[in-house]
Amino acid sequence: MTVAENMTVLVARLLDLALNVYMWVIIVRALISWVNPDPYNPIVQFLHRVTEPVLGPIRRWLWGLIPAMRFGMDLSPLVVIMMIIFLQSLLISFR
């Protein structure tokens, strides 16, 4: 393998790792939201700061797409996780 190929594989693996960690952060945030967490807890604040820039626009898009979802469950974590899995499947070709 050439240096460029090795760098491409390295970047693909690092992106895969970052996407995997972010997926787990989203899962933890979704699980914590079920138990009414303390908004002043530093862990809850960290999870909100890290995930809201991605989940917020997806949530607004879903609410515009399906207005009845405003009073139901928040499906934005599920949509983002599906997008992460799709991106990871694209990265498989670089391994």
FISETOR-372545 format. One line per field, with one value per atom (N, C-alpha, C): residue number from 1; residue in three letters; x, y, z. Coordinates in steps of 0.02 Angstrom, whole numbers, plus 50000, padded with zeros to 5 digits. Atoms other than C-alpha are relative to their C-alpha. Layout:
BEGIN
pos: c(NUM  ...)
code: c(Ala  ...)
c1: c(X  ...)
c2: c(Y  ...)
c3: c(Z  ...)
end
This chain:
BEGIN
pos: c(1  1  1  2  2  2  3  3  3  4  4  4  5  5  5  6  6  6  7  7  7  8  8  8  9  9  9  10  10  10  11  11  11  12  12  12  13  13  13  14  14  14  15  15  15  16  16  16  17  17  17  18  18  18  19  19  19  20  20  20  21  21  21  22  22  22  23  23  23  24  24  24  25  25  25  26  26  26  27  27  27  28  28  28  29  29  29  30  30  30  31  31  31  32  32  32  33  33  33  34  34  34  35  35  35  36  36  36  37  37  37  38  38  38  39  39  39  40  40  40  41  41  41  42  42  42  43  43  43  44  44  44  45  45  45  46  46  46  47  47  47  48  48  48  49  49  49  50  50  50  51  51  51  52  52  52  53  53  53  54  54  54  55  55  55  56  56  56  57  57  57  58  58  58  59  59  59  60  60  60  61  61  61  62  62  62  63  63  63  64  64  64  65  65  65  66  66  66  67  67  67  68  68  68  69  69  69  70  70  70  71  71  71  72  72  72  73  73  73  74  74  74  75  75  75  76  76  76  77  77  77  78  78  78  79  79  79  80  80  80  81  81  81  82  82  82  83  83  83  84  84  84  85  85  85  86  86  86  87  87  87  88  88  88  89  89  89  90  90  90  91  91  91  92  92  92  93  93  93  94  94  94  95  95  95)
code: c(Met  Met  Met  Thr  Thr  Thr  Val  Val  Val  Ala  Ala  Ala  Glu  Glu  Glu  Asn  Asn  Asn  Met  Met  Met  Thr  Thr  Thr  Val  Val  Val  Leu  Leu  Leu  Val  Val  Val  Ala  Ala  Ala  Arg  Arg  Arg  Leu  Leu  Leu  Leu  Leu  Leu  Asp  Asp  Asp  Leu  Leu  Leu  Ala  Ala  Ala  Leu  Leu  Leu  Asn  Asn  Asn  Val  Val  Val  Tyr  Tyr  Tyr  Met  Met  Met  Trp  Trp  Trp  Val  Val  Val  Ile  Ile  Ile  Ile  Ile  Ile  Val  Val  Val  Arg  Arg  Arg  Ala  Ala  Ala  Leu  Leu  Leu  Ile  Ile  Ile  Ser  Ser  Ser  Trp  Trp  Trp  Val  Val  Val  Asn  Asn  Asn  Pro  Pro  Pro  Asp  Asp  Asp  Pro  Pro  Pro  Tyr  Tyr  Tyr  Asn  Asn  Asn  Pro  Pro  Pro  Ile  Ile  Ile  Val  Val  Val  Gln  Gln  Gln  Phe  Phe  Phe  Leu  Leu  Leu  His  His  His  Arg  Arg  Arg  Val  Val  Val  Thr  Thr  Thr  Glu  Glu  Glu  Pro  Pro  Pro  Val  Val  Val  Leu  Leu  Leu  Gly  Gly  Gly  Pro  Pro  Pro  Ile  Ile  Ile  Arg  Arg  Arg  Arg  Arg  Arg  Trp  Trp  Trp  Leu  Leu  Leu  Trp  Trp  Trp  Gly  Gly  Gly  Leu  Leu  Leu  Ile  Ile  Ile  Pro  Pro  Pro  Ala  Ala  Ala  Met  Met  Met  Arg  Arg  Arg  Phe  Phe  Phe  Gly  Gly  Gly  Met  Met  Met  Asp  Asp  Asp  Leu  Leu  Leu  Ser  Ser  Ser  Pro  Pro  Pro  Leu  Leu  Leu  Val  Val  Val  Val  Val  Val  Ile  Ile  Ile  Met  Met  Met  Met  Met  Met  Ile  Ile  Ile  Ile  Ile  Ile  Phe  Phe  Phe  Leu  Leu  Leu  Gln  Gln  Gln  Ser  Ser  Ser  Leu  Leu  Leu  Leu  Leu  Leu  Ile  Ile  Ile  Ser  Ser  Ser  Phe  Phe  Phe  Arg  Arg  Arg)
c1: c(50042  50000  50044  49963  50057  49983  50012  50064  49930  50067  49906  49945  50050  49811  49997  49999  49868  49966  50032  49814  49924  50072  49644  49968  50025  49620  49999  49996  49675  49943  50054  49553  49932  50064  49412  49990  50008  49446  49988  50012  49455  49929  50070  49290  49951  50043  49213  49998  49997  49272  49961  50035  49208  49924  50072  49039  49972  50021  49028  49992  50003  49065  49940  50056  48939  49933  50062  48806  49985  50011  48830  49982  50019  48821  49926  50071  48653  49956  50039  48592  49995  50001  48642  49955  50044  48555  49927  50070  48396  49978  50017  48400  49992  50004  48432  49936  50060  48286  49937  50058  48168  49989  50005  48204  49998  50005  48183  50063  49936  48365  50003  49988  48425  50036  49969  48463  50065  49939  48604  50057  49948  48698  50050  49951  48863  49999  50002  48844  49941  50059  48669  50013  49984  48730  50048  49952  48876  49964  50037  48761  49956  50044  48642  50042  49958  48782  50029  49967  48860  49949  50048  48702  49948  50053  48582  50015  49989  48671  49981  50020  48631  49927  50069  48467  49949  50048  48386  49975  50024  48381  49961  50037  48326  49931  50064  48188  49953  50042  48126  49978  50018  48131  49945  50052  48030  49933  50062  47903  49967  50030  47880  49973  50020  47865  49937  50056  47746  49976  50021  47654  49974  50027  47572  50056  49945  47746  50017  49984  47752  49977  50026  47653  50018  49981  47727  50072  49931  47897  50047  49948  48055  50038  49967  48118  50066  49938  48267  50061  49942  48392  50000  50003  48331  50022  49981  48351  50076  49928  48527  50039  49966  48577  49998  50004  48514  50048  49953  48616  50072  49933  48770  50015  49991  48747  50011  49991  48730  50070  49932  48891  50053  49952  48981  50002  50000  48926  50038  49960  49003  50075  49929  49166  50029  49976  49177  50041  49963  49239  50072  49932  49395  50042  49962  49446  50037)
c2: c(49941  50000  50062  49937  50175  50041  49957  50313  50031  49970  50393  49950  50051  50230  49987  50009  50206  50058  49942  50383  49998  50006  50353  49949  50051  50195  50026  49972  50285  50050  49950  50429  49965  50037  50306  49966  50033  50210  50050  49948  50370  50027  49977  50430  49947  50054  50261  49999  49998  50271  50060  49940  50449  49992  50011  50402  49950  50050  50251  50032  49966  50357  50048  49953  50490  49964  50039  50357  49980  50019  50297  50060  49939  50476  50016  49989  50495  49949  50052  50330  50016  49982  50384  50059  49942  50551  49979  50023  50464  49961  50039  50344  50045  49955  50483  50043  49958  50583  49965  50037  50445  50009  49998  50477  50070  49931  50667  50022  49985  50713  50072  49933  50863  50041  49962  50997  50035  49969  51067  49950  50051  50902  50010  49988  50925  49948  50052  50759  50013  49985  50804  50061  49940  50976  49983  50020  50897  49962  50038  50773  50045  49954  50913  50043  49957  51027  49962  50038  50887  49976  50031  50815  50049  49956  50962  50033  49971  51041  49953  50048  50881  49982  50022  50829  50056  49944  51003  50009  49993  51026  49939  50061  50845  50001  49997  50869  50050  49949  51029  49975  50028  50941  49948  50050  50795  50032  49966  50913  50033  49971  51000  49947  50055  50834  49966  50035  50753  50042  49955  50886  49963  50037  50754  49976  50024  50705  50049  49951  50864  49977  50021  50778  49927  50069  50605  49993  50014  50530  50041  49966  50619  49947  50049  50516  50023  49974  50626  49958  50044  50512  49939  50058  50365  50018  49979  50462  50012  49987  50519  49934  50065  50342  49964  50031  50278  50033  49965  50413  49980  50021  50363  49930  50068  50180  50001  49993  50231  50025  49975  50333  49948  50052  50190  49946  50049  50073  50026  49971  50194  49995  50003  50191  49930  50069  50001  49989  50010  50014  50023  49975  50105  49955  50044  49967  49950)
c3: c(50000  50000  50000  50002  49965  50062  49943  50093  49996  50008  50021  50016  49984  50034  50075  49927  50213  50036  49969  50256  49991  50013  50176  50047  49955  50277  50072  49933  50435  50012  49994  50406  50003  50000  50368  50068  49935  50529  50056  49950  50632  49995  50008  50558  50025  49977  50593  50077  49927  50774  50027  49978  50793  49992  50011  50719  50051  49951  50835  50069  49935  50989  50001  50002  50934  50002  49997  50907  50072  49931  51086  50043  49964  51150  49989  50016  51062  50036  49965  51135  50074  49928  51311  50012  49991  51288  49996  50006  51230  50062  49940  51378  50061  49942  51503  49996  50006  51433  50026  49975  51491  50075  49927  51675  50028  49979  51683  50038  49967  51718  50026  49973  51817  49946  50054  51686  50021  49977  51795  50010  49995  51800  49943  50052  51706  49943  50052  51614  49954  50041  51555  49957  50039  51500  49943  50052  51405  49944  50051  51317  49958  50036  51270  49952  50042  51204  49941  50053  51101  49948  50046  51024  49971  50023  51006  49932  50067  50854  49943  50051  50758  50007  49990  50837  49989  50007  50835  49929  50069  50645  49975  50020  50620  50031  49965  50749  49965  50034  50664  49931  50065  50494  50007  49989  50562  50019  49981  50642  49941  50060  50476  49954  50043  50387  50026  49968  50510  50060  49945  50615  50061  49943  50725  50047  49959  50790  50056  49949  50896  50069  49936  51032  50016  49990  51016  50021  49984  51032  49955  50039  50974  49961  50042  50828  49972  50028  50790  50019  49987  50883  49954  50044  50779  49929  50067  50617  49996  50000  50664  50005  49995  50714  49933  50066  50546  49951  50043  50459  50016  49981  50558  49974  50025  50512  49924  50072  50329  49984  50012  50337  50016  49983  50422  49945  50054  50283  49939  50055  50157  50016  49981  50256  49996  50003  50246  49938  50062  50068  50005  49992  50129  50044  49956  50250  49964)
end
